[in-house]
Amino acid sequence: MSTIEDLKTAVINGRRKDVKTLVPELLESGIEPSALLSQALIPAMGVVGERFKNNEIFVPEMLVSARAMKEAMNVLEPKLLEAGIRPEHTALIGTVEGDLHDIGKNLVATMWKGAGFDVIDLGVNVPAARFIEAIEEHKPHIVGLSALLTTTMPAMRDTVAAIREAGHTSVKLLVGGAPITQSYANEIGADGYSRDAASAVDAAKEALGV
């Protein structure tokens, strides 16, 4: 008989086919969706994040695990909603205007989901006005801004400024991407910085004080 530990291992190892079989099987056996999330998926992505930070795995392996986690969440999210279980924290994420890169952003979104956040992904090439509109609609606790090009770093600065000027002073703004540094994050007034997707969960929790 399959166990929660089997699901955790399957997600860590990126075995999507096994995940697709295990989740319905475990639910059918009477295990609550919330238990699968808290005892299998969140710990699994925690292991993946630590391995990445320790250079034991790299982006391709991380992506494979992230896709397996997403496979599980596709089944679990509707059931969690049915049970009235909602994540404690909501996050928005998007790549800033002028930048079409999304691999890093997608990984951060998946790591946040894997840590139990409700994540609204605005996609790429997102203007400041769209971020502001989404903040007003979804009332997130965190907004993640990504930029991979040095030429789009000014758009990140402008977006941070626009969000603050619009009066959204309590939402935590986190930034990241290949050319972004802690120094730049401080300079533009961001609340947090993550050098990679694996560190993004720690950065979000630190910014929220959890």
C-alpha positions in Angstrom: 0.0 0.0 0.0 1.3 3.5 -0.9 2.2 6.0 1.7 2.6 9.7 2.1 6.4 9.1 2.2 6.1 7.5 -1.3 4.5 10.7 -2.6 7.2 12.8 -1.0 9.9 10.7 -2.6 8.2 10.8 -6.0 8.0 14.6 -5.9 11.7 14.9 -4.8 12.8 12.7 -7.7 10.5 14.3 -10.2 8.5 11.1 -11.0 5.4 12.8 -12.5 3.7 9.5 -13.6 4.1 8.1 -10.1 2.7 11.3 -8.6 -0.3 11.2 -10.9 -1.1 7.7 -9.6 -0.2 8.2 -6.0 -2.3 11.3 -5.2 -5.7 9.8 -6.2 -4.7 6.5 -4.6 -3.8 8.2 -1.3 -7.0 10.4 -1.3 -9.1 7.2 -2.0 -7.5 5.6 1.0 -8.9 8.3 3.2 -5.9 10.6 3.6 -7.0 14.3 3.7 -5.8 16.6 0.9 -4.3 19.0 3.6 -2.2 16.1 4.9 -0.8 15.4 1.5 0.2 19.0 1.2 1.7 19.5 4.6 3.3 16.1 5.0 4.4 15.3 1.4 4.5 18.3 -1.0 5.8 21.0 1.3 8.5 18.9 2.9 9.5 17.5 -0.6 10.0 21.0 -2.1 11.9 21.9 1.1 14.3 19.0 0.4 14.6 20.1 -3.2 15.4 23.7 -2.2 18.1 22.6 0.2 19.7 20.3 -2.3 19.8 23.1 -4.9 21.3 25.5 -2.4 24.0 22.9 -1.5 24.8 22.4 -5.2 23.6 18.8 -5.0 21.1 19.3 -7.8 20.8 22.0 -10.5 18.1 23.8 -12.4 17.1 20.9 -14.7 16.5 18.6 -11.7 14.7 21.3 -9.8 12.4 21.9 -12.8 11.6 18.2 -12.9 10.7 18.1 -9.2 8.6 21.3 -9.7 6.6 19.8 -12.5 5.9 16.7 -10.3 4.7 19.0 -7.5 2.5 20.9 -10.0 1.0 17.6 -11.1 0.0 16.9 -7.5 -1.4 20.4 -6.9 -3.6 20.2 -10.0 -5.5 17.4 -8.2 -5.2 18.8 -4.6 -6.1 22.5 -5.1 -9.8 22.0 -6.0 -10.2 19.5 -3.1 -8.5 21.9 -0.7 -10.9 24.7 -1.8 -13.9 22.4 -1.5 -12.8 21.7 2.1 -12.6 25.4 2.8 -8.8 25.2 3.3 -7.0 28.3 1.9 -3.4 29.2 2.1 -2.5 31.7 4.9 -0.5 33.9 2.5 -1.1 35.1 -1.0 1.7 36.1 -3.4 1.7 37.8 -6.8 4.6 37.3 -9.2 5.6 38.5 -12.6 8.5 39.4 -14.9 8.8 43.2 -15.3 7.9 45.2 -18.4 10.2 44.7 -21.3 11.4 41.2 -20.1 10.1 38.0 -21.6 12.1 35.5 -19.5 10.1 33.2 -17.2 12.1 30.1 -16.1 13.3 31.7 -12.9 9.9 33.3 -12.2 8.1 30.0 -12.8 10.5 28.2 -10.5 10.0 30.8 -7.7 6.2 30.5 -8.2 6.4 26.7 -7.9 8.6 26.9 -4.8 6.2 29.3 -3.2 3.2 27.1 -4.0 5.2 24.2 -2.6 5.7 26.1 0.6 1.9 26.6 0.9 1.4 30.0 -0.6 -1.5 30.9 -2.9 0.3 32.2 -6.0 -1.1 34.4 -8.7 1.3 34.5 -11.7 0.9 37.6 -13.9 3.3 36.2 -16.5 6.0 38.2 -18.4 6.4 41.7 -19.7 4.1 43.0 -16.9 3.7 46.8 -16.7 3.6 48.5 -13.3 0.0 49.4 -13.8 -0.9 45.7 -14.1 0.9 44.9 -10.9 -1.0 47.7 -9.1 -4.3 46.5 -10.5 -3.6 42.9 -9.4 -2.5 44.1 -5.9 -5.9 45.9 -5.5 -7.8 42.9 -6.8 -6.0 40.1 -4.9 -4.7 41.9 -1.8 -1.4 39.8 -1.7 1.0 39.8 1.2 4.0 39.5 -1.2 4.8 40.7 -4.7 7.7 39.1 -6.5 9.4 41.0 -9.3 11.7 39.2 -11.7 14.2 40.6 -14.3 16.8 38.7 -16.2 18.1 41.5 -18.4 20.2 44.5 -17.2 18.2 46.6 -19.6 15.0 45.8 -17.7 16.4 46.6 -14.2 15.1 50.2 -14.5 11.6 48.8 -15.1 11.9 46.9 -11.8 12.9 50.2 -10.0 10.0 52.0 -11.6 7.6 49.3 -10.7 8.6 49.3 -7.0 8.3 53.1 -7.0 4.9 53.0 -8.7 3.5 50.4 -6.3 4.5 52.5 -3.3 3.3 55.8 -4.9 -0.1 54.0 -5.4 -0.3 53.7 -1.6 0.5 50.0 -1.3 3.0 50.4 1.5 2.2 47.2 3.5 2.7 44.6 0.7 6.2 43.1 0.8 8.1 43.5 -2.5 10.7 40.9 -3.3 13.0 41.1 -6.3 15.3 38.6 -8.1 16.9 37.6 -11.4 20.3 37.1 -12.8 21.5 40.8 -12.8 19.8 41.7 -9.4 21.8 41.9 -6.2 21.1 42.6 -2.6 22.6 46.0 -3.1 20.3 46.8 -6.0 17.3 45.6 -4.0 18.2 47.9 -1.1 18.8 50.8 -3.6 15.3 50.5 -5.1 13.5 50.0 -1.8 12.6 46.4 -2.1 11.7 44.5 1.1 13.6 41.4 0.1 15.9 39.8 -2.4 16.5 36.2 -3.5 19.5 35.1 -5.5 17.7 31.9 -6.7 14.4 30.1 -6.6 15.5 27.8 -3.7 16.1 30.9 -1.5 12.9 32.6 -2.5 10.8 30.7 0.2 13.2 31.8 2.9 13.2 35.4 1.6 9.3 35.4 1.6 9.1 34.0 5.1 11.7 36.5 6.3 9.9 39.4 4.8 6.6 38.3 6.4 8.2 37.5 9.7 7.0 33.9 9.7 
